[in-house]
Amino acid sequence: MTQPGRVSPSAALALAARVLRTEAAAIQALVPRLDERFEQAVALLVACKGRVIVTGMGKSGLICRKIAATLASTGTPAFFLHPAEAMHGDLGAVTSADVVLAVSYGGETPEVVRLVDVATRLGARLITMTGSPRSSLALAADVQLDCSVDEEACPLNLAPTASTTAALALGDALAMVVLTEKGFGSHDFAARHPGGALGKRLMRVDQLMHAGEEMPRVDEHTPLREVIYEMSRKRLGMTCVTGPGGTLAGLITDGDLRRQMMDDGAISTRTAAGIMTRDPVTLAGDVLASVALQVMQSRRITSLPIVDAERRPRGVLHIHDLWPTERW
């Protein structure tokens, strides 16, 4: 190894900028290559009755793991199969109903070539992503996708950089088109991402709302003193007001109470109907939490009644219910 050189800050930034430009150019160069081969690859993935098996060695293998994870999280059963391990028993996971997606820039990686040879003899279909269209891997494919690059971003033009970035981007493009072709929607996405902040944003509001005894609710004839008691007890800064048949007649907030006190202070003679806001903003229970948050922020409100088809209140959603907490 040569002695480390001292790179000036300006030279370091210039090199970093060159790396980013080179990798961006590698992705841009893929766009004109999107043709009937890409469409055929999408068709194979959409029609797959088994699993999509993504395989590659070394840095390509790391890219394959990401592609497999993206496919699996967007409605296409997929997993990564290490080509070396496959030669020692793991090929038993491959069936004739599967599609193999193999990534190898040179297209001659021995472990990958052996794997796809056995997999195709088993009846699996083969999609390849390679920078060498005349390679063994490319020639064996049902569909070959060209992800060649003019140069690597590495200053030595050796370490896989631009080529792996191009393969990752092409894999994302495949996954997103397959997602669309399958009609995979936000509710499907939510079902596959139940944990973390993302999971909570994709939950339905009826999974987050305050319902039953937690929901503040009064009748429209309820005296104002009892309204205040109900709001204080439930601690959501509001209460639903119901009318005939239990339908939602209106909403009372802390602000409504303050304005009433400032106007005339006649608490003893007023009822809920006298100060409530009629026709408040509401949502159905199957709306996603992310949509509810957008509604609250755009309307500058902190609470929403969740109602059924007959406009009967089922619960109350507070904006705090949508913020990150430890129970996400």
Secondary structure, DSSP 8 states (H G I E B T S, - for coil): --------HHHHHHHHHHHHHHHHHHHHTTGGG-SHHHHHHHHHHHH-SS-EEEE--HHHHHHHHHHHHHHHHTT--EEE--HHHHTTTGGGG--TT-EEEEE-SSS--HHHHHHHHHHHHTT-EEEEEES-TTSHHHHH-SEEEE---S--SSTTS-SSSHHHHHHHHHHHHHHHHHHHHTT--HHHHHHH--SHHHHHHTSBGGGTSB-GGGS-EEETT-BHHHHHHHHHHHTSSEEEEE-GGG-EEEEEEHHHHHHHHHHT--TTT-BHHHH-EES---EETTSBHHHHHHHHHHHT-SEEEEE-TT--EEEEEEGGGGS--TT-
